[in-house]
Amino acid sequence: MEWNLLRKNTFNLLKFFLLTRWRFKNWNVAQIQKYQQKQLQKLINYSIKHSRFYADFYEGYNSSDFLNLPFMNKLLYMDNFSTLNTKGLTKEECIEYCLAVEQSRDFSQYYKGFLIGMSTGTSGNKGIEFATKIETFLMQYLVYRRFPFPKARKYHLAFILRVFSPGFSHNGVKLRISYVSPLNSIDNIVSQLNQLHPNLLSGPPSILQILAKARVEEKLILNPLLVISYGEVLSPEVKAILSRDFECPIMEVYKSSESLMAISCKHGKLHLNEDTSFIEVLDQNMKSVLPGNPGFVVVSDFIKHGTPIIRYQLNDLITVDQEKCSCGSNFRVIKQVHGRADDVIIGQVIDKEEYQLILPDYIRRSIVRSSNLIEEYNAVQNSPLELSIMLQIKSSIPKLTEIKEEIEKSITSNIDNIFSQHGCEKPQINYQYGNLTHDFNSKLRRIRRNFESNYFK
């Protein structure tokens, strides 16, 4: 039944299987756009017919005028989940199931035949991640067919993520997936990996960086063919460290609860999945930005029909590359994933009651490039004129006080230059020192803003 429903309303499955890789390699821009327009209309028509929420949400709108349809967001999604999903499930039963699973840590079961999880754990701004078995299969197949796996007879992938589900399970002839929980101690994770001895390693960059250090220290005895990063922002600096310490290529998967949006090609460039989603990159006024400029992600997903995702506003900020990838594909490339909206720093324009967006990448680089003695850091902006920076530096060095003064002077100079280049007042910077630990039950965010700004409203 589900196969037939999917075939009629979203994909011709045979074409999907046969053309997944071919489309990526051969489609020109006109073919991509024509296909996306067709799939968007199918998605809208299906959603109006099968989702009570969308039928009401689009009442009075021209369903053929996609760019004038209202935006969806997490709050609307959660408030209306019971009528938005097309499978007759209620929000209350899904949350009850998710909380029970979080408590038991048993992620091995489907609920009524569906993959259901909680996207941000048991506290905070919860979200329900929902997929049917077929949707899960299609996403798995998309990764398998399009990802630039190195040549090998068999693959054994170690999969590190806070939660696991049966949708990630696989023990086939050519591919085996082993789950490793990041909630164990690092020593236990290293021990488990040494026993599994996978030839592919995947996980959030915060964990991969710790494992890379363990490999350098010869605690982790692993020589992966490929390392795959997901779940957090992979900065260029961390990517370089991982590549150096693991001595292999570093690839990325860009995925949210709502959509599998991008996969690295053989050249390491992160390509949008143009044939399974439609990605809009918009400014704070929700107008389209040109490639090369940062913008907020709005996604429409062609795979999901259990919970239709149409013009869904994510909190992510990305820049699409102006250049076509040297791999030859016309699928757009994400030049940089900058982080969440509240990872973006806000500067106060000099002599004006105006504010300026400053990307978190600038703050990261200002700190990291100031000294090779910095082991870990985070920065929190409490107001447009106040920035707190916490540093963990190597302790086994002489003249520690003088070293701290030099580091602070360098970071302050770098950040002052960044704010000045943006025409903004220089912030007061408060420095603290200590050992920084990361709770792997949540995403690592080294740069955060602790106040709301009208810039994003």
ABEGO torsion letter per residue (X at the ends): XAAAAAAAAABBAAAAAAAAAAAAAABBAAAAAAAAAAAAAAAAAAAAAABAAAAAAABGBBAABAAABBBBBAAAAAAAAAAABAAGBBAAAAAAAAAAAAAAGBAABBBGGBBBBBAAEABEBBBBBBBBAAAAAAAAAAAAAABBBBBBABBBBBBBBABBBAAABBBBAABBBBBBBAABBAAAAAAAAAAAGBABBBEBAAAAAAAAAAAAAGABBBBBABBBBBGBBBBAAAAAAAAAAAGBBBBBBBBBAABBABBBBAAGBBBBBAAABBBBBBBAAGBBBBBGBBBBBBBBBAABAABBBBGBBBABBBBBBABBBAAGBABBBBABBAEBAAABBBBBBBGBBBBBBBBAAAAAAAAAAABAABABBBBBBABAABBBBBBBBBABBBGAAAAAAAAAAAAAAAAAAAAAAAGBBBBBBBBBBEBBBBBAABBBBABBBABBBAAAX
